[in-house]
Amino acid sequence: MANSVCIFKIFFLLCLFELSFAARKLNEVVQDQSQLLHYHNGPLLYGKISVNLIWYGNFKPSQKAIITDFITTLSSPPTPQSSTNNNQPSVATWWKTTEKYYHLTASKKNPYHLTLTLGKQIYQNYTLGKTLTDKNLIELASKGEKRNAINIVLTSADVDVERFCSRCGTHGASSSLVNGKSYKFAYIWVGNSETLCPGQCAWPFHQPIYGPQSPPLIAPNNDVGVDGMVINLATLLAGTATNPFGNGYFQGPAEAPLEAATACPGVYGKGAYPGYAGELLVDPTTGASYNAHGANGRKYLLPALYDPSTSSCSTLV
């Protein structure tokens, strides 16, 4: 069963499969933080994992670069050329929080280290049309590698996907035969919501459809749709690493789980509350808001992750 995430960050609503149920569960876990994210004894992704990108539709080179630079920086800090101060928070620093889940389950048979590397990039030019179903997403994800991989389907702004605006993205697992042997692989779908439903999927870079109507933040890479995709992709990657097959770390029912990032909806910096993303860094030249440095001088806004060592939502700034 795939896990879906729609970040209605305004009221801390979590749209996984049922908004009302997810919101109720979130209220329950906020009251008792010690109950967040139980381990359900399933395998986690570990070792060297290839992140394969399946580009579906029309993406500009600049948009592709935003995503690939984000993936590249996940497991390695920015180089001196890509950041004026390497002591500043980075994408790799953000990702290290997921390692704490691995420490909790580490054993000789189950190493706790995970390294993500940018793998193959596959281009699909509307081969299945401009309206996709869940079955289509799995078909596209199956074009990537099946072993030691996460296959990410990225759909462009002119491609609609089943229940797009009620989830913004999803992650799950599927099986495929390779040389007669069945392999289970993890996959993610994230769509560009620039024109379809930015009020649901691209907040805080777009005016929300619900809640306080504060001015939207300026996107760090000057692309509301793709900067929004990065937020949702980061959320789903954290969920995939710590709950890849539906029996890892999560709280609530497996059909609508709260995971490493979705347990902290709408939180990006200290002091966050519904409608306010929190205290963030601001680029003095562009006025863009961000909380992490990436490759090639990039800046990103990334969601808070639930830290199992402190039982709290951890932010970079």
N, C-alpha and C positions, 0 to 999 in steps of 0.2 A: 504494500500500500504506500503510495507516495505521500510525502509530507508537503503541505503547501504553506506559503507565507504571503500575506498581504499586509503591508505595514500601514494600517490606519493609525499613525503614530499620535494623532491628536488626542484621543481619549484613551490611550493605551489599549486600543482594541486590537486584538490579534485575530486575523482572519485566516484560519487554517482550513477547516472545512465548514464550521458553523460559528459565526461571529458571536452570537449570544452565549453559546456554551463556552467558547474560549475566553470571553471576557469574564464570565463567572469563575472559571478556573483560575484566571489570573488574580482575581480578587482573593480567592482562597489561598493561593500560594504566597501572596504578598503578606498575608496575615501570619504565615508560618514559613519563613524563609528556609528553615532547616529541612523542610520537606521537598525543596526544589531539586529536580534532576536526579532521580534515583538511577542506579545502574541496573540494567535488566539482563546482565550476564551474556550479552551478545558480543560478537567480534567488532573491533574498531578497525579503521584503516590504519596501517602502520607501514614503516619502511619508506622507500622511495616510490611516490605515486605520481604518475604522469597526468597532467591536467590538459585534456584535449578539448579544443574549441570547435564547435560546429556552427559556423556562421550561416544563418538562414535569412535570405533577403538581401537588402541593399544597405551596406554599412560604408561610411566614408573611411578612408585610411586613418584620419585623425581619431575617429571613434574606435577603431580597432586598436589603435595604439594605447588609448586610455585603459582598455580592458587588459591587453597583454602586459602593459607595464605594471598593472596591479598584480596579476598572477606572478610575474617575475619576482616581485619584491616580497611575496608572502614568506618565503623561507630564507631570505637573505636581506640584510639591511641595505639602505641606499649607499651608493658609492660616494666618495667625497665630491665628485662632480655633480651628483644629483641632489645634493643638499648642502647648504652652507653650514649646517651644524648637525653632525651625526648624533649628538646627544638629544636631539629633538625626537618626539615620538614618531615611529615609523610603522608601516604596514606589518613588518616582521615582528615588531614589539607587540602589536595588537594580536597577531596570530599565536604568539607564545602562550597566551592564556589557555589555548586549547590543550597545550602539553600537560597542564595540570590534571586533566581528565585521564591522560595516559599514565601519569604517575600513580594514580589511585588504583589502576588495574594492572600495573606492570608485573610481569613475571618472566622467567627464563623463556617460556614458550610464547609470550606475548610482549615483545619489546614495546616500549612506550614512545619511541621516536617516530615522527612523521615528517617527511620532507616532500613538499609539493614542487614540481618542476613543470614548466610550460612544455607541453608535448606537441602533438600534431594539430594543424589547423585545417579544417575541411570546409569547403565553400559549397553551399547549396543555393542555387538561384531560383527560388520559388518552385522547386521540383514537385511539391505537393500542394501548390496553390497558396493563396493568401489567407486562408482560414484553416487552422490546424486543430486537431483533436488530441486528446491524451495519447491515443494510440499512435498518432503521427509523431508525437514528441519522442516516444520510445523508439520508433522506427529510425528517427534521425539520430538519437543518442547511440543506437546500435552501430552506427557507421564508425564510431571511434574504437579505440582499443578495448579489449575485454578483460585483460589481466593487469592488475596493479594500476588502475586508472580511474579517473573521474571524467566522464564525458559530459560536457556542458553545451547545451543547445541555446544559442542566442538568437532571438528573432528581432528583426528590424521594426521600425516604427509603423510601417504599413502592413504588418502581419498581425492578424487577430488570432487569439488562441482561446480555446474553450475555457470559459470562466476566468478570463484574463483579469478583469477588474476586481474580482473577489479574492484574488490570491497573489497576483503580480509575479509569482515564480513558484517553483516546486522542486522538491528533490525526492528521489526514491531509488529503487534498485530493480534490475531486470536480469534475466538469464539468457545466455546465448551459447550456441555450440561452436567450439573452436577445435578443429581436427578431431571431431567426434566426442569431445569432452565438454561438459557443461560448465560454464563459468558465470558467476554472479558479479555484476558490475554496478557501480553507483553512477547515477546521472543527475543532472540539474537542468532545469529550464528557467531562463530569465528573459523577459521581454522588454523592449524599449517602449516605455509608456508615454513618450513625449506628446502624442496626439490622442491616444486611446483613453487613458485614465490617469493623467499625471497627479490629480488631486488625491488619489488613493496610493499610487505607487512611487511618486517622485517627491513627496514631502520629505524634508523641509525646503526643497528647492522649488516647489510650486505651491500656490495657494491651496489649502486643504478644502475638501468639500464639506467637512464637518468641523465643529469646534471653533476655538478662537481664531479670528482671521488676522493673524499677525503677518507682516510682510514676509514673503519667502526669502530665504537666504540665497546669496549668489553662489552658483555652482563652482567648485574649485577648478574644473576643467572647461568651464564655459559651455557645458552641454547638459541641460537639465535632464534629458532623457537618459543619456549614458551615465552621468554621475548618479542618477537614481538607480540605474542598473547595477552599479558598483555596490551601492548599499544593499540591495536585495541579493546580489551574488555573494557578498561577504557573509550575509546572514545565513544563506543556504550552504555555503562551504563549511561554516562552523557547525551547522547541523549535520552535514554529511560526514564530517570527520568524527564526530562524537556519537552519532546515531545513524550509521550508514544503511543498516538493514532493518531498522525498526525495532531493534532490541538492545540498543545501547543506552545512552544517557538521555532521559527525558522525564517529564512529569505529566500526569494525566493519562488519558486513554491513548493508545497507540495510533488511533485514527485521527487524533487531533492533539499531537503532543506539543508541550512547551520544551524548546531545546535551548542550546547554549546562548543563542542570540535572541530568539523569540521570547525568552523568559524576561528580557529587558526591553520591551518595545518602546520606541520613541525616545530612548536615552542615548545621547552622543557625547555629552560632557557633564561635568559636575553641576548639580543644581537643576537638572532637567525636571520638568513637570509637563502634564498634558498641554500640548500646544507650544512648548518651549523646549528646544533641543538641548539646552544646557550651555555652559560656558565653553566657547570654542576659540580656536586661533583664527585670526583674520589676516589675510594677505594685504599688506599696506598699499599695494599698487592696484589690485583689482577689486578689493573689498570682499573677496570670496571667503567663505567660512570652511574650515577643515579641521581635522584633528590628527592627521597622519601624513608623513612624507613617503613618497614612493620612488620608483626608478625614474631616471631621466628628468629629475626636478619636479615630478608630479606631486600634487597634493590631493588627498582624498578625505572624505567624511565617512567614517566607519561606525557601525553600531556598537554599543556596549556589549560585553560578553559576561555571562554569569560565571563568577570565579568560585569554584567549589571549595577552595581553601579558606575563603572568607565568607562564603554564603551571601555574597552581595554582587551587584552589577558593577563591573570594573570598566572604567573609562580611561582613555589615554591622557585626557586633559581635564 
